[in-house]
């Protein structure tokens, strides 16, 4: 045999070995594709199950939301009453603050008068009480005059 025949023989042997490796690789790939095919065949049934469960969850959520809305409607008057009570207490508190400020101003005015006249002790306390009584009477008369107008 000459060199050309030996070269062709070596190329043939290498080609046969490569073919064997390719056959094994292609068989493994075919097995993988068969597994993928089996998985894909199951997929529509699984998706149907997931979709039906999702639909059930949505229906349950809608029912729960409707129930919560009904309960909130039932509680709304209570919230309105609490708001009205809060508003009433705020008005009462603000009027008490106004009265307190007025009394504080009246007291400071009376204190100033006691200091101007340089009265102290029991006589000063009596004078301050008399002054506050006169001031309260004047406020009541002003309030009565304001109501009749």
Buried (B, 14 or more C-beta within 10 A) or exposed (E): EEEEEEEEEEEEEEEEEEEEEEEEEEEEEEEEEEEEEEEEEEEEEEEEEEEEEEEEEEEEEEEEEEEEEEEEEEEEEEEEEEEEEEEEEEEEEEEEEEEEEEBEEBBEEBEEBBEEEEBEEEEBEEBBEEBBEEBEEEBEEEEEEEEEE
